[in-house]
Amino acid sequence: MAIFTSDNRKPQDPMATTVIAAGTVLSGELELACNLHLDGHIQGIVRADQAVRIGRDGQVSGEIKAESLTVAGKIDGTIQAKLVEIVEGGLIEGTVYCEELIIGKGGRFFGESKPLKTNITPLKSETKDKAPEAKSEPVAAKG
């Protein structure tokens, strides 16, 4: 019997947390069904079903989509989360789509914030493989 079979998988514990330690650099896409605590550096895309916390040494260059986000480190990119909190020492540069944005004393935000709609706007990475929609515009009659 193989060690990694579907019979061995257990439902993901919603309280489980993936930790990416300081000094770790990841490039690409990261998809999580649990929480994430980042003290390393990610260049790319993070999609988490739960909470994401960027520690003081943590950095993200790219996109984050999560249930909630707490930033004590640095993010440069696009964020989608119901709740975004920038704590002391935290920095976000980019566009934030959220329902609630909290900037604590010593937190910094450079960019723009927009409301998170019930049908969430796809991140750039989620639309890059799709063909652009044809837009039809009315044509004025000449005569």
C-alpha positions in Angstrom: 0.0 0.0 0.0 1.3 3.4 -1.0 1.9 6.1 1.7 0.3 8.9 -0.3 -3.1 7.7 -1.4 -6.4 9.4 -1.3 -7.3 7.1 1.6 -4.7 8.7 3.8 -5.9 12.3 3.2 -7.7 14.0 6.0 -9.9 17.1 5.7 -7.8 20.2 6.3 -7.9 21.5 9.8 -9.1 25.2 9.5 -6.8 26.1 12.5 -3.7 24.6 10.8 -1.0 27.0 9.7 1.7 26.8 7.1 4.8 28.7 8.2 7.4 29.9 5.7 10.5 30.8 7.6 12.8 33.8 7.2 15.4 33.3 4.6 13.1 31.2 2.4 12.3 32.5 -1.1 9.5 31.1 -3.2 8.7 32.0 -6.8 5.4 31.0 -8.4 1.9 30.1 -7.1 1.0 29.0 -3.6 -2.5 27.7 -2.9 -3.5 26.9 0.7 -6.6 25.5 2.4 -5.2 26.6 5.8 -3.7 29.7 7.4 -0.3 31.1 6.3 2.4 32.8 8.3 5.1 34.2 6.1 8.5 35.4 7.4 10.2 34.6 4.1 9.8 36.1 0.6 7.2 35.1 -2.0 7.4 36.4 -5.6 4.2 35.4 -7.3 0.7 34.5 -6.2 -0.8 33.4 -2.9 -4.3 32.1 -2.7 -5.5 31.1 0.8 -8.9 29.9 2.0 -8.1 31.2 5.5 -6.0 34.0 7.1 -2.6 35.2 5.9 -0.1 36.9 8.2 2.9 38.6 6.8 5.5 38.7 9.7 8.0 41.5 10.2 10.6 39.8 7.9 8.0 38.7 5.4 7.6 40.1 1.9 5.3 39.4 -1.0 5.8 40.8 -4.5 2.7 39.8 -6.5 -0.8 39.0 -5.6 -2.6 37.8 -2.5 -6.2 36.5 -2.3 -7.3 35.4 1.2 -10.1 35.5 3.7 -8.2 38.0 5.9 -4.7 39.5 5.8 -2.5 41.0 8.5 0.7 42.8 7.4 3.7 43.5 9.7 6.1 43.1 6.8 5.9 44.3 3.2 3.6 43.7 0.2 4.0 45.1 -3.3 1.1 44.1 -5.5 -2.7 43.4 -5.6 -4.6 42.2 -2.6 -8.2 40.7 -2.2 -9.4 40.0 1.3 -12.5 40.7 3.4 -10.3 42.2 6.1 -6.9 43.8 5.6 -5.0 45.1 8.6 -1.7 46.8 8.5 0.0 46.8 11.9 3.1 48.7 13.1 6.0 48.3 10.7 3.7 46.9 8.0 3.7 48.4 4.4 1.4 47.8 1.5 2.1 49.3 -1.9 -0.5 48.6 -4.6 -4.2 48.0 -4.9 -6.3 46.6 -2.1 -9.8 45.2 -2.7 -11.4 44.7 0.7 -14.5 45.2 2.9 -12.5 46.6 5.8 -9.1 48.2 5.8 -7.4 48.9 9.2 -4.2 50.8 9.3 -2.7 50.8 12.8 -0.2 53.3 14.2 3.1 52.8 12.4 1.5 51.0 9.5 1.8 52.5 6.0 -0.2 52.2 2.8 0.6 53.6 -0.6 -1.8 52.9 -3.4 -5.5 52.7 -3.7 -8.3 50.8 -2.0 -11.5 49.6 -3.6 -14.5 47.8 -2.3 -14.6 44.1 -2.5 -17.7 43.1 -4.4 -19.7 40.0 -3.7 -18.5 38.6 -7.0 -14.8 39.1 -6.5 -12.8 40.6 -9.3 -10.4 38.0 -10.7 -6.7 38.6 -10.0 -4.5 39.3 -13.0 -3.2 35.8 -12.8 -6.7 34.4 -13.0 -7.5 36.2 -16.2 -4.2 36.0 -18.1 -5.1 32.7 -19.8 -8.5 33.8 -20.9 -9.1 35.6 -24.2 -10.3 39.2 -23.8 -14.0 39.8 -24.2 -15.0 41.5 -27.4 -16.6 44.8 -26.6 -19.3 46.1 -28.9 -19.9 49.8 -29.1 -22.7 51.6 -30.8 -22.0 52.8 -34.3 -23.3 56.2 -35.3 -25.2 56.3 -38.6 -23.8 58.7 -41.2 -26.0 60.5 -43.6 
